Amino acid sequence: MAVVTQQSSITVEDYLKQEEKAIDKSEWIQGEIIKMAGASANHNRLALNLSRLLPLQGGEQNYEIFVSDMRLWIGEAQSYVYPDVMVIAGEPEFTDAQQMAVTNPCFIAEVLSPSTAGFDQSQKFTLYRSIPQLREYLLIEQKSYRVELCKKVGERQWLLTEFMGKDAIVELETVNLQIHLSDLYKRVKFDE
């Protein structure tokens, strides 16, 4: 989703009260509110395609899959964000009884928009890396068959692998799944 504007610093309590009544979503990153705009058709197609491909169960492991309306609390970074897709292995850990935010994804995916690509690749990834359970971060390009997979390979060590072309296959270890880009990009319309 596109970043629209930033507002001056507010408390987390005020942010949560504001979100309860808000028509549009906003992220709260270390005291700063970032309003979110709507997503393109391709953005929605990619997020839904990925969600559809992800397993709800793998062997004895159950997964919870959440899409863009579930808030993520990143405690170490003191931030609330709305990832496009999150996977949680086992039971979700919610911030409260209302179940409006989770804390423990093992996998996060963001569909890159022209206005958010740099933010998702740098600042958001920095925030995400502080989540102890996170093992994989997938960045999905909207305008071509191209994804980047960041995989945790050690303490403070991440490996970036780029996959390009309709025939490329991304292997997600967190959910033991191979994703063919031809399936991920089904019905996505590229600009001529």
N, C-alpha and C positions, 0 to 999 in steps of 0.2 A: 504494500500500500504506500501511497505517496505521503511524504511529510509535507504538511501545509505551513504551519507556523510554530514558533516557539513562544511561550509566555514566560513571565518572570517566575522566580522561584516560589514554590508553595510547599506546605507540609504534606506528608503522605496521607495524613488524616483528611485534609481538605481535598486532596486529589481523589481519594476513594469516595467521599461524599459527592463530589462533582460527577464522578463516573456513574454513580447510581442513578442520577437524573439525566445524564447526557444522552443526546440522540446520536451523536458521533463519538467514536472511540478516540481516546488520547493515551499516549504512553507517558509514564512518569519516570524520568531518568535522572537520578541523583538530584531531585528537587526541581527539575525543569519539566514542564509539560510540553509534549510534542503532539499536536493534533494530527490525526490521520485522515486521509481522503479516501474516497472509494477506489476500488481496484478495477482494472480493465477486464474484459472478457477472457483474454488469454491468461491473465493472472489467476482468475477463478478456475479456469479449465485446468491449469497446471496444479494448483493446490488440490482440487478435487480428484484429479487423476492420481496424484501421489497418494492421497488418503485412501482411495479405492484399492490401490495396489498393495498397501501395507497390510501385513497380517494382524489379526486379532489374537492369534495364538501361534506359538512356535514350539513344538515339542511340549514340554511341561510348562513353558513360560506363557503367561497371558500378558497382553498388551492393551493399554488404553491409548486411543488416538484422539487428539484434540486438534481442531482447526481454528482459524483466526479469531474466533470470539472468546477463547479461553485465555485469560490473563496469566502471565508467568511472573512470579515474584523471584527476583534474584537477590537474595539476602546480602551476600557479600558486597554486591555492587549497589545496594539500596536502590533498586529500580523495578518498575512494573512495565512489562512489554507484552505485545500481542504477536507471537510468532505465527507464521502462516500455517505450519504443521508441527505438532509435537507428538512424540511417542514416549510413553512411560512404561517401563517394565514392571509388572506387578501392580501394586496398589498406588494410586495417586496420593501424594501428600499435599493436602489443601492448606491454605493459610487460615481458614476458619470454617465454621459449620455451614456457611452459605455456599461453599464450594465455588467461589468465583475466581480463584487463582490457585495454580499448582506451583510446586517448587522443585520437582524431581524428574525432569525429562532426561532420557538417555540419548534421544535423537531430536534434532530441530532442523526444519527446512524453511528457507525463505525464498520466495519468488522475487527476483530482482526487477525493480521498476527503474526507469531512467532517473527518477528523483531520489531513490533510496539506495541504489546499488552500492555506492561508496560507503554509506552509513552501515548497511548490512554487512559488507565485507570487512570493515575495520572496527568501528566503535561498538556495534552490536556484537560482533564476534568476540571482542575483548570482554564484554559483559558476560556473554555465554560461557566463555572459558572458565569463569569462576564457579560454575555449577558442578559440584563434585560428581554427579551421576552422568553428566554429558559425555558421550563418547564419539558422536558423529554430528557434523553440521553440513547440511547440503544447501548449496546456493544454485538456484535454477534460473537460467537466462530465458527471457520471454521471446526474443527475436531470432533465435537460432537453436539448433540442437546442441546445447552446451550446458554442462553442469560442473560445479566444483565440489568435491567432497573433502572436507577437513576431518581427519580421523585422529583421535588422541592415541599416541603411540608411547607415551611415557609422561612422567611428571613434568608439566610445563613444556611438553613436546607434542606438536601437531604436524601431521603430514598432509599436504595439499596435493590432490590428484585431480586433473582436469579430464573430462570426458567430452568428446565432440563427435558429432555426426549421428545420423539416424540409427546406425547399426551398433553404436557403443552400448556397453552394458556396465551399469554401476552395481557394485556389490556392497550391500549394507551389512556389516557384521553384527550390529546391535540387534537386528531383527532377522538375521540369517535369510536375506532376500537379494535376489538379482533383479534389477530393474532395467529393462530394455528402454532406451530413449524413445524408440518408436511407440512404445506403450505410454510412456510418460507424456509425450507430446501429441497424443491422439486428439484430434479436432482443433489443435492450436493452429491459428492462421498467421503465417509470417507475412510481413510487409513485402511487397514486390520491390 
